[in-house]
Amino acid sequence: MSFNNLGLSAALLKSIHEKGYSKPSEIQEQAIPEILKGNDILAGAQTGTGKTAAFALPLLNRLQNAESKRRRVRVLVLVPTRELASQVGESFRDYGSNLRFKTSTLYGGVSINTQIDKLKKGVDIVVATPGRLLDHLNQKTLNLSELETFVLDEADRMLDMGFYDDIMLIAKQLPKNRQNLLFSATMPPKIGKLANTLLKDPKSIS
């Protein structure tokens, strides 16, 4: 199997080949086609298996297929730490280097005003930690009313860090009609409860 067989656009394939990748990892091979179809996903995936590309590539592809000149937040990726937010944000920028989409990373420990200025200019993809995302939602500096896809990355770590209530608060403020992707290294009962609440008829991948 090569990336050419997964239904990705020429611009994305160019980015992938520029990075020196030729074959998709197992999680990429299974997840990319399902995400392209618009299905919800419950995926068991360790860090280091290429899972960020498994959701970043098909989501960029879907944004490209329904491209519009008006910027608004269409993809939200929730992650447990600022380090992961930086990594995931960088991945979206790298894979989308031949596309026109803007990605913003939101996390604590840095000025919220700088983040607000960037959001005002318009972004398509937001990668955020729960606490800082709630700060923006409470201050009404972030509009998620036209969100198309909600990604929970490293969901088990988020629950271990006590973010269950924050995730639920955030989910309540998202459009009901959306695609949901949940990635977790382990599948404890708490993840099952979260998946049952957030996902609609998900495809299970491990």
Phi, psi and omega in degrees: 000134175240164178302333181298338183268002188264358177086019180272155184289163179300321181296320179289319178299323178298314179299317181298314182291327177296330178277355175088013179269140178239319182247136176289150173286171183301315181294323179294317181299322182277320188279321188303311180298322181292320179292321177300327179284348180092011181284152168285149185231136167241106188241129171268113184210125176286157170297141179095001179263003181084026186289331179298315177296331181297332174253329182295316183297307181293329180290320175298321179298317180292321176298319181296320182292332180243046186294143177218153183285343183271120179280131170205159185289116182249339178230131174238124176246120179259128183229159185283332188226159179294327179298315180291323177302316179297315181297313183293319177301318179296321179298315178300319180293318180297307183293331180264019185298336178262010180242174187257012187280148179252133179245137177237136177253131182238116176209164183282175178086356176227168184299127177288333183293323177298319179294319180298318180300318181292318180298323180298330181283347177099125177225157181257328185231131176241130173245123190215156168269153187302315185298312182290326177298316179296324175304313181293320180294320180294326179273000180058037178261003180222127181252116180250019187292340180248022180298138179253324183224133178244121181247128171254112183255138183053052185299324180296321178295322179297319179291320177300329181272004174084027184265009185305310182297321179296318179300316180296319178299318180293314182301325180296338183263007180259155176300142181294324183270093183207162174270139181237131179234122181242121179245131182211138180289326179234163183235064176292166181307326181299326179291321177301318180296316179297316181298317180298327181283320191261327190265148177248114176045056187287152170274127179269132181228136175215000000 
